C-alpha cells in the first residue's frame, strides 16, 4: 500500500468512525498515526493536539493537514485533509440529494416547518448565553458599546461581519487585554 493511500485510509477511517466530530476523532487518529503506522510518537501527537486546539476551526482538519504534511509533504496534507472531510461531505451531499428530490413532498415541507423554528430557538438561547457571558466577563459598559457598534456597523452601515469581528477583537485587545 502506498504512503498516500495509507494516509487517505487512516484519516478517512478515523473521521468516518469518529461520531461527534473532532474530539471523538482524536483517539482514532492517534491509533492510526502512532500505534498502527508509527508516523509519530505519542509526544509528537500530543503536541499536534495542543496546536490544533490553539487555532481556530475544526481540530480534525487541522490535525490531518499537519500529519499529512509531516508524513508526505504538500500532497500528503491535501490527501489527509480531504480524507478528513470526505465522510461529512459525502453524507451531506447524499442527504441534500434526497431532500432536493423530495422537496415538494408534504413530509419534507413539514420537516422544514418544524426545523426552522427549532433552529431559531437554539440561536436565541445561544445569543442569550453569549450576552450574559460577555456581560460577566467584560462588564456592562463594554458589552453595550460592542452591541451598539455591532448593530450600527452590520445593519446601518452594512459592513462585512468579518470586519466587525476583527474590530471587536481589536477592541478587546486594546480595552480588555489586561
PyMOL commands that set and color helices and strands:
alter all, ss='L'
color gray80, all
select helices_A, chain A and resi 3-17+22-36+42-54+59-101+106-138+140-156+161-175
alter helices_A, ss='H'
color red, helices_A
deselect
rebuild
show_as cartoon
